[in-house]
C-alpha cells in the first residue's frame, strides 16, 4: 500500500481517480498480490492525515488565485525525533571554504542570517555555549558570539 500511495501521490505525476482505478485493475489483471482498492488508498490517506496532520495548507490570495503551501517548520519538527533522518540534519550553517552545495552553506545564512533563525546554542563536549553571551577563548581573549557554524 505504501509503494502504491508513493507512486500515486508523486508531485510530478498527477493521476485522476479514473487513471488510478485503471492502473489498479491492470495490476489485478496481471495477478499482482495485495492490490488495494481506490477506496482503501483514499481511506489510508485520510487516516494518515488525521494521525500526523496534513502539511499542505490551501491559501487563497485577494486576486482569487489558489496556492497550496507546506509548513516547513512542522515537517522539520517531525524529522528531529526520527532516528533515520535526525543524524543527517545540520543545525548550523557550514563554512566550506568558498563553495556552496546546499542551503546551509549559504553566505547569507553564515554571515547575515536573521537573528531569529540562528541556532542559539552549541554543545562542545559537555559544555553548552550560547550566542550573545561572553565567552573566553583558550588564549584568554574574550568575545561574544553572534552565531555558530560548522567549519569544514
Backbone as CSV, one residue per row, in Angstrom:
resi,resn,N_x,N_y,N_z,CA_x,CA_y,CA_z,C_x,C_y,C_z
1,UNK,0.831,-1.195,0.000,0.000,0.000,0.000,0.873,1.256,0.000
2,UNK,1.994,1.190,0.743,2.891,2.343,0.817,3.452,2.707,-0.553
3,UNK,3.981,1.707,-1.276,4.578,1.986,-2.592,3.536,2.471,-3.589
4,UNK,2.344,1.917,-3.497,1.263,2.359,-4.385,0.929,3.815,-4.116
5,UNK,0.786,4.165,-2.848,0.477,5.547,-2.498,1.616,6.482,-2.886
6,UNK,2.852,6.031,-2.708,4.013,6.845,-3.077,3.997,7.184,-4.563
7,UNK,3.696,6.201,-5.386,3.612,6.427,-6.831,2.454,7.361,-7.176
8,UNK,1.302,7.094,-6.588,0.099,7.824,-6.983,0.025,9.242,-6.428
9,UNK,0.839,9.575,-5.436,0.821,10.932,-4.871,2.082,11.712,-5.206
10,UNK,2.847,11.223,-6.140,4.060,11.931,-6.549,3.691,13.310,-7.086
11,UNK,4.381,14.363,-6.621,4.029,15.708,-7.096,4.244,15.903,-8.599
12,UNK,5.111,15.111,-9.189,5.380,15.251,-10.623,4.365,14.507,-11.487
13,UNK,3.654,13.555,-10.887,2.676,12.758,-11.626,1.296,13.022,-11.047
14,UNK,0.443,13.622,-11.821,-0.914,13.908,-11.372,-1.859,12.890,-12.007
15,UNK,-2.411,11.989,-11.190,-3.334,10.974,-11.685,-4.754,11.299,-11.249
16,UNK,-5.697,11.112,-12.146,-7.118,11.249,-11.798,-7.582,9.944,-11.159
17,UNK,-8.753,9.970,-10.533,-9.309,8.752,-9.943,-9.526,7.685,-11.014
18,UNK,-9.955,8.104,-12.198,-10.180,7.145,-13.296,-8.870,6.470,-13.706
19,UNK,-7.782,7.241,-13.766,-6.489,6.671,-14.132,-5.987,5.712,-13.049
20,UNK,-6.173,6.103,-11.781,-5.743,5.242,-10.671,-6.524,3.933,-10.697
21,UNK,-7.840,4.030,-10.894,-8.670,2.817,-10.975,-8.215,1.918,-12.114
22,UNK,-7.886,2.516,-13.255,-7.426,1.725,-14.402,-6.112,1.010,-14.076
23,UNK,-5.194,1.691,-13.405,-3.915,1.060,-13.040,-4.123,-0.082,-12.047
24,UNK,-5.024,0.117,-11.091,-5.293,-0.936,-10.109,-5.941,-2.150,-10.767
25,UNK,-6.870,-1.917,-11.715,-7.485,-3.035,-12.444,-6.436,-3.764,-13.281
26,UNK,-5.525,-3.017,-13.881,-4.456,-3.601,-14.686,-3.562,-4.471,-13.807
27,UNK,-3.234,-3.982,-12.608,-2.399,-4.757,-11.689,-3.099,-6.056,-11.298
28,UNK,-4.412,-5.983,-11.058,-5.164,-7.202,-10.719,-5.200,-8.163,-11.902
29,UNK,-5.337,-7.635,-13.113,-5.363,-8.475,-14.311,-4.030,-9.196,-14.509
30,UNK,-2.947,-8.602,-14.014,-1.627,-9.234,-14.104,-1.368,-10.177,-12.926
31,UNK,-2.414,-10.392,-12.120,-2.358,-11.291,-10.961,-1.379,-10.819,-9.885
32,UNK,-1.255,-9.503,-9.737,-0.432,-8.956,-8.650,-1.122,-9.251,-7.316
33,UNK,-0.348,-9.485,-6.290,-0.900,-9.796,-4.976,-1.160,-8.511,-4.188
34,UNK,-2.152,-8.548,-3.330,-2.459,-7.466,-2.390,-2.663,-6.108,-3.072
35,UNK,-3.341,-6.082,-4.195,-3.627,-4.812,-4.878,-4.749,-4.109,-4.110
36,UNK,-4.503,-2.893,-3.629,-5.544,-2.195,-2.863,-6.626,-1.641,-3.783
37,UNK,-7.747,-1.309,-3.191,-8.810,-0.642,-3.940,-8.592,0.861,-3.854
38,UNK,-9.244,1.594,-4.728,-9.152,3.054,-4.682,-9.692,3.558,-3.346
39,UNK,-10.745,2.925,-2.849,-11.313,3.302,-1.556,-10.289,3.094,-0.435
40,UNK,-9.555,1.979,-0.460,-8.552,1.682,0.573,-7.421,2.713,0.546
41,UNK,-7.024,3.132,-0.650,-5.961,4.136,-0.772,-6.429,5.474,-0.201
42,UNK,-7.640,5.892,-0.556,-8.154,7.167,-0.058,-8.353,7.127,1.458
43,UNK,-8.827,5.992,1.976,-9.033,5.869,3.418,-7.698,5.928,4.153
44,UNK,-6.665,5.274,3.600,-5.355,5.303,4.225,-4.804,6.734,4.263
45,UNK,-4.982,7.485,3.182,-4.530,8.885,3.149,-5.236,9.715,4.218
46,UNK,-6.546,9.516,4.357,-7.305,10.239,5.386,-6.824,9.871,6.780
47,UNK,-6.591,8.577,7.005,-6.114,8.124,8.316,-4.741,8.709,8.638
48,UNK,-3.860,8.736,7.644,-2.528,9.310,7.857,-2.608,10.800,8.156
49,UNK,-3.445,11.512,7.413,-3.605,12.952,7.664,-4.162,13.206,9.060
50,UNK,-5.072,12.350,9.488,-5.634,12.510,10.828,-4.569,12.198,11.888
51,UNK,-3.707,11.209,11.613,-2.673,10.819,12.572,-1.547,11.839,12.682
52,UNK,-0.985,12.233,11.555,0.200,13.099,11.581,-0.082,14.522,11.127
53,UNK,-1.292,14.788,10.685,-1.627,16.127,10.212,-1.315,16.286,8.741
54,UNK,-2.050,17.139,8.105,-1.847,17.409,6.688,-0.912,18.611,6.580
55,UNK,0.293,18.421,6.022,1.241,19.533,5.969,0.868,20.599,4.935
56,UNK,-0.036,20.270,4.029,-0.379,21.195,2.957,-1.567,22.068,3.358
57,UNK,-1.384,23.374,3.236,-2.444,24.333,3.553,-2.872,25.049,2.273
58,UNK,-4.175,25.212,2.109,-4.718,25.920,0.959,-4.763,27.409,1.290
59,UNK,-4.224,28.245,0.401,-4.197,29.687,0.595,-4.845,30.351,-0.613
60,UNK,-5.824,31.208,-0.365,-6.471,31.971,-1.433,-6.071,33.427,-1.259
61,UNK,-5.422,33.991,-2.284,-4.989,35.388,-2.197,-6.114,36.294,-2.695
62,UNK,-6.045,37.616,-2.410,-7.136,38.519,-2.780,-7.547,38.485,-4.250
63,UNK,-6.616,38.154,-5.148,-6.964,38.094,-6.568,-7.792,36.858,-6.904
64,UNK,-7.903,35.934,-5.949,-8.672,34.720,-6.180,-7.820,33.515,-6.539
65,UNK,-6.527,33.732,-6.788,-5.646,32.608,-7.098,-5.502,31.713,-5.874
66,UNK,-5.377,30.432,-6.119,-5.254,29.453,-5.048,-3.862,28.845,-5.076
67,UNK,-3.222,28.802,-3.909,-1.907,28.188,-3.760,-1.982,27.157,-2.648
68,UNK,-1.136,26.161,-2.729,-1.006,25.170,-1.666,0.420,25.246,-1.153
69,UNK,0.573,25.473,0.145,1.900,25.596,0.726,2.066,24.574,1.845
70,UNK,3.294,24.175,2.066,3.607,23.234,3.140,4.228,23.979,4.306
71,UNK,3.943,23.527,5.511,4.517,24.098,6.716,5.882,23.451,6.937
72,UNK,6.936,24.141,6.497,8.286,23.574,6.571,8.699,23.337,8.021
73,UNK,8.344,24.262,8.910,8.692,24.104,10.325,8.115,22.834,10.911
74,UNK,6.871,22.531,10.573,6.234,21.315,11.077,6.923,20.069,10.513
75,UNK,7.309,20.119,9.249,7.990,18.972,8.640,9.346,18.728,9.299
76,UNK,10.098,19.802,9.535,11.400,19.659,10.185,11.223,19.152,11.616
77,UNK,10.230,19.675,12.323,9.976,19.238,13.702,9.658,17.747,13.767
78,UNK,9.009,17.218,12.754,8.698,15.790,12.738,9.923,14.947,12.391
79,UNK,10.906,15.523,11.716,12.099,14.775,11.350,13.114,14.675,12.487
80,UNK,13.099,15.614,13.423,14.062,15.571,14.526,13.956,14.302,15.369
81,UNK,12.773,13.861,15.776,12.726,12.641,16.592,12.937,11.350,15.803
82,UNK,12.959,11.433,14.485,13.135,10.240,13.654,14.617,9.860,13.619
83,UNK,14.989,8.687,14.149,16.410,8.319,14.191,17.033,8.122,12.813
84,UNK,16.210,7.903,11.787,16.757,7.712,10.440,17.133,9.030,9.783
85,UNK,16.454,10.121,10.140,16.718,11.408,9.492,17.470,12.388,10.379
86,UNK,17.380,12.251,11.688,17.947,13.239,12.606,19.445,13.429,12.404
87,UNK,20.185,12.335,12.269,21.640,12.454,12.214,22.136,12.993,10.870
88,UNK,21.264,13.047,9.870,21.636,13.623,8.580,21.321,15.110,8.520
89,UNK,20.661,15.630,9.553,20.263,17.039,9.553,21.388,17.908,10.111
90,UNK,21.507,19.109,9.579,22.532,20.051,10.022,21.861,21.223,10.721
91,UNK,22.293,21.515,11.935,21.705,22.610,12.705,22.394,23.944,12.463
92,UNK,23.580,23.902,11.908,24.379,25.108,11.769,24.734,25.366,10.312
93,UNK,24.890,26.628,9.930,25.452,26.924,8.598,26.870,26.355,8.531
94,UNK,27.321,26.048,7.325,28.653,25.474,7.155,29.532,26.394,6.332
95,UNK,30.752,26.608,6.805,31.746,27.364,6.060,32.613,26.350,5.337
96,UNK,32.413,26.216,4.028,33.108,25.189,3.252,34.193,25.775,2.363
97,UNK,34.738,26.884,2.778,35.872,27.436,2.057,35.548,27.992,0.689
98,UNK,34.426,28.652,0.533,34.145,29.358,-0.695,33.206,28.676,-1.673
99,UNK,32.783,27.449,-1.437,31.837,26.824,-2.350,30.522,26.566,-1.638
100,UNK,29.480,26.417,-2.431,28.150,26.159,-1.889,27.545,24.976,-2.628
101,UNK,27.053,23.992,-1.861,26.345,22.894,-2.499,24.977,22.673,-1.866
102,UNK,24.726,23.264,-0.708,23.450,23.128,-0.028,23.070,24.458,0.592
103,UNK,21.804,24.557,0.996,21.308,25.812,1.555,22.080,26.239,2.790
104,UNK,22.485,25.276,3.650,23.175,25.683,4.868,24.591,26.174,4.611
105,UNK,25.070,26.073,3.368,26.380,26.597,3.034,26.310,28.070,2.636
106,UNK,25.131,28.635,2.585,24.934,29.971,2.059,25.635,31.051,2.847
107,UNK,26.225,32.001,2.125,26.928,33.124,2.742,25.989,33.937,3.613
108,UNK,24.765,34.159,3.140,23.819,34.960,3.921,23.484,34.290,5.248
109,UNK,23.300,32.979,5.227,22.994,32.272,6.480,24.181,32.327,7.433
110,UNK,25.374,32.257,6.871,26.578,32.237,7.704,26.888,33.609,8.289
111,UNK,26.748,34.649,7.482,27.171,35.977,7.940,26.004,36.921,8.245
112,UNK,24.933,36.855,7.439,23.869,37.854,7.541,22.501,37.270,7.869
113,UNK,22.446,36.023,8.294,21.155,35.395,8.573,20.394,36.131,9.658
114,UNK,19.074,36.163,9.567,18.272,36.848,10.578,18.516,36.260,11.968
115,UNK,18.571,37.124,12.975,18.859,36.702,14.341,17.903,35.625,14.833
116,UNK,16.623,35.719,14.464,15.623,34.812,14.996,15.727,33.381,14.518
117,UNK,16.494,33.125,13.440,16.551,31.758,12.927,17.901,31.092,13.137
118,UNK,18.851,31.805,13.751,20.137,31.166,14.015,20.016,30.260,15.230
119,UNK,20.854,29.241,15.279,20.842,28.319,16.410,21.387,29.050,17.628
120,UNK,20.634,29.103,18.731,21.032,29.924,19.876,22.128,29.330,20.750
121,UNK,22.444,28.047,20.573,23.438,27.424,21.446,24.135,26.298,20.714
122,UNK,25.288,25.921,21.254,26.041,24.794,20.725,26.637,24.034,21.908
123,UNK,26.701,22.699,21.776,27.328,21.885,22.813,28.664,21.397,22.288
124,UNK,29.723,21.684,23.022,31.058,21.207,22.685,31.498,20.336,23.848
125,UNK,31.681,19.057,23.566,31.914,18.052,24.591,30.771,18.138,25.601
126,UNK,31.010,18.493,26.844,29.924,18.536,27.830,29.533,19.955,28.212
127,UNK,30.062,20.946,27.504,29.750,22.347,27.825,28.797,22.920,26.781
128,UNK,27.862,23.754,27.225,26.917,24.415,26.325,27.259,25.905,26.279
129,UNK,27.390,26.428,25.062,27.699,27.836,24.859,26.533,28.497,24.128
130,UNK,26.213,29.737,24.495,25.084,30.458,23.922,25.557,31.663,23.124
131,UNK,24.748,32.049,22.124,25.031,33.296,21.412,24.729,34.463,22.349
132,UNK,25.310,35.598,22.079,25.119,36.825,22.854,25.530,36.652,24.321
133,UNK,26.505,35.775,24.565,26.995,35.538,25.918,28.517,35.640,25.889
134,UNK,29.090,36.282,26.873,30.542,36.485,26.935,31.241,35.136,27.105
135,UNK,32.185,34.842,26.203,32.949,33.598,26.256,34.435,33.909,26.267
136,UNK,35.204,32.985,26.818,36.654,33.155,26.857,37.301,32.061,26.021
137,UNK,38.188,32.487,25.106,38.918,31.523,24.295,40.039,30.909,25.128
138,UNK,40.664,29.863,24.617,41.744,29.205,25.355,42.973,30.099,25.497
139,UNK,43.114,31.114,24.619,44.257,32.030,24.718,43.927,33.278,25.543
140,UNK,42.901,33.215,26.378,42.454,34.238,27.337,41.733,35.434,26.724
141,UNK,41.551,35.480,25.403,40.771,36.556,24.807,39.281,36.285,25.031
142,UNK,38.514,37.372,25.163,37.068,37.260,25.354,36.343,37.687,24.085
143,UNK,35.161,37.128,23.864,34.343,37.507,22.714,32.886,37.164,23.000
144,UNK,31.999,37.743,22.204,30.567,37.450,22.293,30.140,36.912,20.932
145,UNK,29.819,35.627,20.830,29.438,35.064,19.527,28.043,35.528,19.099
146,UNK,27.904,35.816,17.811,26.588,36.191,17.249,25.897,34.979,16.675
147,UNK,26.653,33.985,16.196,26.087,32.763,15.624,27.148,31.689,15.620
148,UNK,26.725,30.463,15.504,27.649,29.332,15.441,27.553,28.712,14.057
149,UNK,28.660,28.137,13.576,28.669,27.466,12.282,29.668,26.324,12.320
150,UNK,29.590,25.449,11.346,30.489,24.321,11.235,31.581,24.676,10.239
151,UNK,32.841,24.527,10.622,33.965,24.814,9.730,34.444,23.496,9.149
152,UNK,34.258,23.321,7.843,34.636,22.048,7.190,35.970,22.161,6.536
